[in-house]
Amino acid sequence: MELELAAKALKELGHPTRLAIFRRLVKSGHQGLAVGILQEELNVPGSTLSHHLSGLMKAGLINQRREGRTLFCVAEYARLLAVINFLQDECCVDG
């Protein structure tokens, strides 16, 4: 993973609301969670939630899919693992 991509992902996760959203989506598994349920569970206004979801999508941390009239958000586990691996890749190299 490139430094810029890792920095963008970590920046987005550095905000408490976005981190809470992402943690909830990770917990929901590969089926994801409907935006309405996410909004209700986290008690975040719709416009605020939309703003935070947009940031997470731009960082490649989540994807969205539509089923009928329902919009689902799904964590991108591959990107999560890439960020974790980026942080661990050089662990203890100088030690």
C-alpha positions as CSV (number, residue, x, y, z in Angstrom):
1,M,0.0,0.0,0.0
2,E,1.2,3.5,-0.9
3,L,1.9,6.0,1.9
4,E,-0.7,8.4,0.6
5,L,-3.5,5.8,0.5
6,A,-2.6,4.6,4.1
7,A,-2.6,8.3,5.3
8,K,-6.0,8.9,3.7
9,A,-7.5,5.9,5.3
10,L,-6.0,6.7,8.7
11,K,-7.1,10.3,8.5
12,E,-10.7,9.2,7.8
13,L,-10.6,6.8,10.7
14,G,-9.2,9.5,13.0
15,H,-12.6,11.1,13.4
16,P,-14.7,9.7,16.2
17,T,-17.9,9.5,14.2
18,R,-16.3,7.9,11.2
19,L,-14.5,5.4,13.4
20,A,-17.8,4.5,15.1
21,I,-19.4,4.1,11.6
22,F,-16.6,1.9,10.3
23,R,-16.5,-0.2,13.5
24,R,-20.2,-0.9,13.2
25,L,-19.9,-1.8,9.5
26,V,-17.0,-4.1,10.3
27,K,-19.1,-5.8,12.9
28,S,-22.0,-6.2,10.4
29,G,-20.0,-8.5,8.1
30,H,-20.0,-8.8,4.4
31,Q,-23.8,-8.2,4.1
32,G,-23.3,-4.7,5.4
33,L,-25.9,-2.5,7.1
34,A,-28.7,-0.3,5.8
35,V,-28.0,3.4,6.0
36,G,-31.2,4.0,8.0
37,I,-30.3,1.4,10.6
38,L,-26.8,2.8,10.8
39,Q,-28.2,6.3,11.3
40,E,-30.6,5.0,14.0
41,E,-28.1,3.0,15.9
42,L,-25.4,5.7,16.0
43,N,-27.9,8.6,16.4
44,V,-26.3,10.7,13.7
45,P,-28.3,13.2,11.6
46,G,-28.8,12.1,8.0
47,S,-26.8,14.9,6.4
48,T,-23.9,14.3,8.9
49,L,-23.9,10.6,8.2
50,S,-23.9,11.2,4.5
51,H,-20.8,13.4,4.9
52,H,-19.0,10.8,6.9
53,L,-19.9,8.0,4.6
54,S,-18.6,10.0,1.7
55,G,-15.2,10.4,3.3
56,L,-15.0,6.7,4.1
57,M,-15.9,5.8,0.5
58,K,-13.3,8.2,-0.9
59,A,-10.7,6.5,1.3
60,G,-11.8,3.1,0.0
61,L,-12.8,1.9,3.4
62,I,-16.5,1.2,2.5
63,N,-18.7,0.5,-0.5
64,Q,-22.4,1.0,-1.0
65,R,-24.9,-1.1,-2.8
66,R,-28.6,-0.5,-3.4
67,E,-31.3,-3.2,-3.0
68,G,-34.6,-1.7,-4.1
69,R,-35.0,1.5,-2.2
70,T,-32.5,0.5,0.5
71,L,-28.9,1.7,0.5
72,F,-26.4,-0.6,2.2
73,C,-22.9,0.2,3.4
74,V,-20.3,-2.5,3.6
75,A,-16.8,-2.4,5.0
76,E,-14.0,-3.0,2.6
77,Y,-12.1,-5.7,4.5
78,A,-9.3,-5.9,1.9
79,R,-8.5,-2.2,2.4
80,L,-8.6,-2.6,6.2
81,L,-6.2,-5.4,6.0
82,A,-4.0,-3.5,3.7
83,V,-3.8,-0.6,6.2
84,I,-3.0,-3.0,9.0
85,N,-0.3,-4.7,6.9
86,F,1.1,-1.3,6.0
87,L,1.6,-0.5,9.6
88,Q,3.1,-3.9,10.5
89,D,5.3,-4.4,7.4
90,E,8.4,-2.9,9.0
91,C,7.7,-3.8,12.5
92,C,11.0,-4.3,14.5
93,V,13.1,-4.0,11.3
94,D,15.7,-1.8,13.1
95,G,15.5,-3.8,16.3
